[in-house]
Amino acid sequence: MIDRLLRPRGASLVAEGPLARVLLLLATLAVVGLFLVLPLAVVFAEALAKGWEMYVAAIVEPDAVVAIRLTVMVAAISVAVNLVFGLAAAWAVTKFDFPGKSLLLTLIDLPFSVSPVIAGLIYVLLFGAYGLIGPWLVAHGVEVIFAVPGIVLATVFVTLPFVARELIPTMEMLGRGDEEAARTLGASGWQIFFRVTLPNVKWALLYGVLLCNARAMGEFGAVSVVSGRLRGQTATMPLHIEILYNEYNFVAAFAVASLLALMALVTLALKSLIETVSGHAGSHRG
């Protein structure tokens, strides 16, 4: 009330002039250019510093191919696991009331608050040769740590919240009315899920999958602990880049880094497309 009385009639709450707007825009562009665009440009410039042939040679080199294949495989498995978990967790949290719901939400957010390196160490303590379960696994010939299963477990842990955390707010906003109406009409649980719930949350689901995939492909900390960094065996793309850089093979390191950056840019483009399409879909429904 006091602010309304003191403010001149017709004055806006946001009253900065053209100069202030220009300065804010220039400051934003400067930060984006300095911390995002310039480093990205340097990556591609260094990758192509010795020509296209050297760039392609670094990408098709056998260890690089193994790293690329391993990264894609681990990301695909992690996304599939988190897709199922995210749908189940979001469905349980938003469609049912049960004791411990707040605890479940806290556990879903746990990977956000735990360092990836700590997450990797946890799996080493559990599944390592001298860990809690490790001796039994070794006795039965099962390799988890310093093998692909350990990389998958660590990656699933750090990406666990992404799909669920995109779905839960959307499902809470939609409420339970559509599902309850379908139930009264005689629809089964699976029919309700595939014909009612899934179409309503498809854009949020795709958005969460994209974020999960981007995080899985770029994961370094947890994977570096559980993988052993075995070149040509358990080194994902981020680890392979570090190995090449430590060997002063800068062109090859930046070449693989540029490929990882291209994957990130594709993810960003798909994210923007989903936001645009889902926004149009939402406006049409409205």
Beta strands, then each sheet from edge to edge (+ up, - down):
end
